[in-house]
């Protein structure tokens, strides 16, 4: 294929869209890139407006649509929005803190067609997780959310924000996740934006080093990292 043809190639419709559907959140994470909090900004989409966005997405393809935030479960209409996306043929998933997810809500999400839920869990040490997330009890609620999803057979992905490039921190969390039946993990690295503008970061070389170490360590594990 010529360079000219490569430049002309249509990339096609998106395969995945992450949608910050609310900026409300019960947590006070030190690294929050959208500075989520107690109030919603002006102009937030209504239920009808959210459905119009889904219509527009469905017109161009059928991507995975991640309902994120903020904390999407704080929207009273979140199950209605999820169900509408499911009806339109989109693969609806959700990214949450786990703080507001109990057994009843897990069942409602299942009925709305949510295919998977990503839950933030940063450490096997509750104190470290709670300090990073800014709310006491956040770790316990996140673990409870994993259990609630397991109970209704919604697959769980653990999202870990790697605050320091230390392989044993990652290994201990993945081992804990495996004990809960979790096979999917997404490692995030903090960036200086939003509330994270003033946080201390490791060097790019250190982060690249930990990425290589994780890929080698888990290349034959059967896990999706």
C-alpha positions, 0 to 999 in steps of 0.5 A: 500500500502506498503512502498516498493510500495510507493518508487517504484511508478512512479510519471508520467510526469510533470503536469506543466512546467515553462519555463524562455524563456528569461531573457530580461525585461523592469522592474528592480524588486528588488527581481528578482531571475534571475536578468533579464535586458536589455540583453540576456545571451549567448546560448539563444534558437532560435525559432527552438531550442524552438520548439525542446524543445516543441517537447521533452515535448510533447513526454513525456506528455501534461503539462501546459507550462508556458512561463515566464522570464524575460518578454516573450513578448520581444521575437519577436517569442513568438506567434509563439512559443505559437502557436507551443505548442498549435499545439502539444497539450500543454496547453499554458499559460504565466506569464508576468509583463503586461508592454508590453501587449496591446489590439493588443498583447492580440488578438495575444496571443488569436489566438496563443492558450494562455489559461491564462495569469498571470500578476504581481500586488503587490498593489492597490497603484501604487506608491508601485507597481512601486517602487518595480518594479523599473519603473514608470508607471508599475502599470498602464500598468499592469492594462491595460494588465488585461483589454486587456486580459478581452477584448479578454476573456483570463482568468487572474491570478494576481501574488502578491509578498507579501513584508510584511505579512499584511492581509489587503494588500492582501485583498485590492488587491484581492478585486480590482482584483475581480472588474476586474473579476479575480478569480485566485490569486497566492501569492509569497514570496520573497527569497534571490537569484538573485537581491533579495539577500540583501532584508529584509525578514520576519520570516518563522513563519510570512509568515506561519501565513499569509498563514493560515490567507488567507486560512481561510479568503477565504476558502468559497469565490469561488476564487482560491488562 
